[in-house]
C-alpha cells in the first residue's frame, strides 16, 4: 500500500496509529496487546511498535501496531514511519475539538506520503468522557465517510480489547480482500468509492 513494493512476509501487516499528542494512541495499543490502561501515560517521545497475533480465516497474522509521535514539533519525524503501512488508523479525543480538526492535517499528510490507496480507520477515543465531548458522533462519522474510512467510538479506559479487536478484523479483512483482488500484491488498488460502496452494501444486509 505504500508507493513502493516491500518484502514484508505475507502474514505480516504494518498498521500505524496517527493523531495529536494526548488522544490515547499509546493506551489503545497497550489495551489491545494485553497491557493495562495507564492514567498517567506520558506523551510519546519516539515511534515504537507492538506486536499482536490474530487468527483470521484460519490463518495467523502478525500485526505490527505502530505508535507515533503526535506533537507538532516532531511531525516531520513521524513521516519516516509511514512507509509500507497497510492500514492507517486516525485517532482523536472526543473532548478535544482541535484533535479532531487536525485529522485534516494527518489525512492529507498520509495521502502526500503514501497515497490515497490505503485502508483507513477513524477512532473517536475517550468515550467514557462523553459528558465533556466537543465532537459529536455525527461529525466523526461524516469525516470518516468523507475519506472512505471505517469508524469506531471507543474508550481504551473502560471497554477493553474486544471491541477494538473486532474493528481491527474489519480493517484487516478489507485489506486482505483487496490484496487478493490485486493478485496478492501489497500495493493494492483501493479507491474511496470502493470502500464506501462496500460499507453501504454491508449496512443494508
C-alpha positions in Angstrom: 0.0 0.0 0.0 3.0 2.3 0.1 4.2 3.7 -3.2 6.9 1.0 -3.4 6.7 -2.7 -3.1 8.2 -4.1 0.1 9.5 -7.5 1.2 7.1 -7.9 4.2 6.1 -11.5 4.8 2.6 -12.4 3.5 1.2 -12.9 7.0 2.7 -9.7 8.5 0.8 -6.4 8.4 2.0 -3.0 9.4 -0.7 -0.8 11.0 0.1 2.8 12.1 -1.9 5.0 14.5 -1.8 8.7 13.8 -3.2 11.7 15.7 -2.3 14.5 18.0 -0.4 14.1 21.2 -2.7 13.1 24.1 -5.5 11.4 22.1 -4.7 8.0 23.6 -2.9 6.1 20.9 -0.4 4.5 23.3 -3.1 3.3 25.7 -5.1 1.9 22.8 -2.1 -0.2 21.8 -1.5 -1.1 25.4 -5.0 -2.5 25.8 -5.2 -4.4 22.5 -1.8 -6.1 23.1 -2.7 -7.3 26.6 -1.4 -4.5 28.7 -3.2 -2.2 31.1 -4.6 1.3 30.8 -2.2 3.9 32.3 -4.0 7.0 33.5 -0.6 8.8 33.7 0.7 7.7 30.3 3.4 10.0 29.3 3.5 11.7 25.9 5.1 9.5 23.3 8.6 10.8 22.5 9.6 8.3 19.9 7.8 6.0 17.5 7.6 2.3 18.5 5.6 -0.7 17.6 3.9 -3.6 19.5 3.1 -7.0 18.0 -0.4 -8.5 18.1 -1.1 -12.0 16.7 -4.5 -12.6 15.2 -6.1 -15.5 13.5 -8.3 -14.5 10.6 -10.0 -17.1 8.3 -7.9 -19.8 10.0 -4.6 -18.1 9.2 -2.4 -16.4 11.8 -1.3 -12.9 11.1 1.3 -10.8 12.8 0.1 -7.2 13.2 2.7 -4.6 13.9 0.9 -1.7 15.6 3.0 1.4 15.3 2.6 4.2 17.9 3.7 7.6 16.6 4.7 11.0 17.9 1.7 13.4 17.8 3.5 16.6 19.0 3.6 19.2 16.3 7.3 19.8 16.5 8.0 16.2 15.7 5.6 15.7 12.9 8.3 15.7 10.2 10.0 12.8 12.0 6.7 10.8 12.2 6.6 10.7 8.4 9.6 8.4 8.3 7.4 5.6 9.8 4.6 5.8 7.2 6.4 3.6 4.6 5.0 0.2 3.9 1.9 0.8 6.2 -1.0 -1.3 5.0 -3.6 0.3 7.4 -3.8 3.7 9.0 -6.0 4.5 12.0 -6.6 8.2 12.7 -7.3 8.8 16.4 -8.9 11.8 18.0 -10.1 12.7 21.5 -13.8 13.5 21.7 -13.2 16.0 24.5 -10.7 18.0 22.3 -12.0 19.6 19.2 -8.6 20.6 17.9 -7.5 16.9 17.9 -10.5 16.2 15.5 -9.8 19.3 13.4 -6.2 18.2 13.0 -7.3 15.0 11.4 -7.4 17.0 8.2 -3.7 17.5 8.5 -3.0 13.9 9.3 -5.1 12.5 6.4 -3.5 15.0 3.9 -0.1 14.1 5.2 -0.7 10.4 4.7 -2.0 11.0 1.2 1.0 13.0 0.2 3.5 10.5 1.6 1.9 7.1 0.7 -1.1 7.9 -1.5 -4.8 7.6 -1.1 -4.9 3.9 -1.7 -4.7 2.6 1.8 -7.2 1.1 4.3 -8.2 3.7 6.8 -10.0 3.8 10.1 -11.1 6.7 12.3 -11.3 6.2 16.1 -13.2 8.5 18.4 -11.4 7.8 21.7 -12.2 8.6 25.3 -15.9 7.8 25.0 -16.0 7.4 28.8 -15.8 11.2 28.9 -18.9 11.7 26.7 -20.3 14.3 29.1 -17.4 16.5 28.1 -17.5 15.8 24.4 -16.6 18.5 22.0 -17.1 16.4 18.9 -20.4 14.8 18.2 -20.8 11.3 16.8 -22.2 12.6 13.6 -19.1 14.7 13.0 -16.8 11.7 13.4 -19.0 9.6 11.1 -19.2 12.2 8.4 -15.5 12.7 8.5 -14.8 9.0 8.2 -17.2 8.7 5.3 -15.6 11.6 3.5 -12.2 9.9 3.5 -13.6 6.4 2.9 -12.7 5.1 6.4 -14.3 2.8 8.9 -15.4 4.5 12.1 -15.3 3.4 15.7 -16.3 5.0 19.0 -14.1 3.6 21.8 -12.8 4.0 25.3 -9.4 2.5 25.9 -10.0 3.1 29.6 -13.3 1.2 30.0 -14.0 -1.0 27.1 -11.1 -3.5 26.9 -9.7 -5.1 23.8 -12.6 -7.0 22.3 -14.4 -4.1 20.7 -11.1 -2.8 19.2 -10.1 -6.3 18.1 -13.4 -6.5 16.1 -12.5 -3.2 14.5 -9.1 -4.5 13.6 -10.6 -7.6 12.0 -12.9 -5.4 9.9 -9.9 -3.3 8.6 -7.6 -6.3 8.1 -10.3 -8.2 6.1 -10.7 -5.1 3.9 -7.0 -5.2 3.2 -6.9 -8.9 2.6 -9.8 -8.8 0.1 -8.3 -6.1 -2.0 -4.9 -7.6 -1.8 -6.3 -10.8 -3.1 -8.1 -9.0 -5.9 -4.8 -7.4 -6.8 -3.0 -10.7 -7.3 -1.5 -10.8 -3.8 0.5 -7.6 -4.1 0.9 -5.4 -1.1 0.3 -2.2 -3.1 -3.4 -2.8 -3.6 -5.6 -0.6 -5.7 -8.3 0.9 -3.4 -10.5 3.9 -4.1 -12.6 5.8 -1.7 -15.7 4.9 -3.7 -15.0 1.2 -3.4 -14.7 1.4 0.3 -17.9 3.4 0.7 -19.8 1.1 -1.7 -18.8 -1.9 0.3 -19.8 -0.4 3.6 -23.2 0.6 2.3 -23.8 -2.8 0.9 -22.9 -4.4 4.3 -25.1 -1.9 6.2 -28.2 -2.8 4.2 -28.0 -6.6 4.7 
